[in-house]
Amino acid sequence: MKNELQQDIIFYRKEYYVKDLEKPINKFFSTSVTTKGVIGGVPNLAIIVSKETFGAYIELLSHIDYKKQREFLINSGLNLDKISDDRGLLIYKVRGESNETK
């Protein structure tokens, strides 16, 4: 089933290797659509994702232990731009159409 986002959305993640966000992310990138669904506790990363970004909302495919995560898996080839640091919550935005599937 294929759906398209109607508007930009914000995803959350607990990221331990923040420096790695400065270069292209050439793997699938797991995020949560809610702050409560972040694995590892309180999120330190918010990502503004444009409606054109490729990915998959995989809640229906998740193991029963992870259903509350509300996971969105962003396609590989992701480039992020840092917008701000809001009291420990790093805010990034997906750069352009950086993760299109060719």
C-alpha positions in Angstrom: 0.0 0.0 0.0 1.4 3.4 -0.9 0.3 6.6 0.8 1.7 10.1 0.5 2.0 12.6 3.4 -0.3 15.6 3.0 2.1 17.9 4.9 5.5 18.0 6.5 5.9 16.1 9.8 8.2 15.9 12.7 9.9 12.6 13.8 11.9 11.9 17.0 14.9 9.9 17.9 17.4 9.3 20.7 20.8 9.7 18.9 24.0 8.8 20.6 26.3 9.7 17.7 25.3 13.2 17.0 28.5 14.0 15.0 27.5 11.3 12.5 24.5 13.5 11.5 26.8 16.0 9.8 27.5 13.6 6.9 25.2 11.6 4.6 23.3 8.8 6.4 23.6 5.8 4.0 21.4 3.4 5.9 17.8 3.3 6.8 17.1 5.7 9.7 14.6 4.6 12.3 12.4 7.4 13.9 9.2 7.7 15.9 6.2 9.8 15.2 5.7 10.4 18.9 8.2 11.4 21.7 6.9 8.5 23.9 7.7 6.0 21.2 11.5 6.7 21.2 13.6 3.7 22.1 16.3 4.7 24.7 14.2 7.2 26.6 13.7 10.9 26.0 14.5 12.0 22.4 17.4 14.4 21.8 16.7 14.8 18.1 13.7 16.2 16.2 13.7 15.9 12.4 11.4 18.0 10.3 10.6 15.8 7.3 9.1 17.2 4.1 6.1 15.4 2.6 8.2 14.4 -0.4 10.6 12.3 1.8 10.7 8.6 1.0 10.2 6.2 3.9 7.8 3.6 5.4 5.5 3.8 8.4 6.0 0.3 9.8 3.8 0.0 12.9 1.8 -2.8 11.4 5.0 -4.8 10.7 6.6 -4.2 14.1 7.1 -6.8 16.7 4.4 -6.7 19.4 6.9 -5.3 21.9 7.5 -2.2 19.7 3.9 -1.4 18.6 3.9 1.8 20.7 7.0 3.1 19.0 5.0 4.2 15.9 8.1 3.8 13.8 8.8 5.6 10.6 11.8 4.3 8.7 13.4 6.9 6.5 15.1 5.7 3.3 18.9 5.6 3.0 20.8 8.5 1.5 19.5 11.0 4.1 21.1 14.5 4.5 20.2 16.6 7.4 20.7 20.3 8.1 20.9 21.5 11.8 18.4 24.2 12.5 18.8 24.7 16.2 19.5 23.3 19.7 16.4 23.9 21.9 17.6 23.1 25.4 19.1 19.8 24.5 16.6 18.9 21.7 18.6 19.1 18.5 16.3 20.2 15.6 17.3 19.1 12.1 15.5 19.3 8.7 15.8 16.9 5.8 17.9 18.6 3.1 16.0 18.8 -0.3 15.2 15.5 -2.0 18.2 13.8 -0.6 16.8 10.3 -0.3 15.0 9.5 -3.5 15.1 5.9 -4.6 16.6 5.7 -8.1 
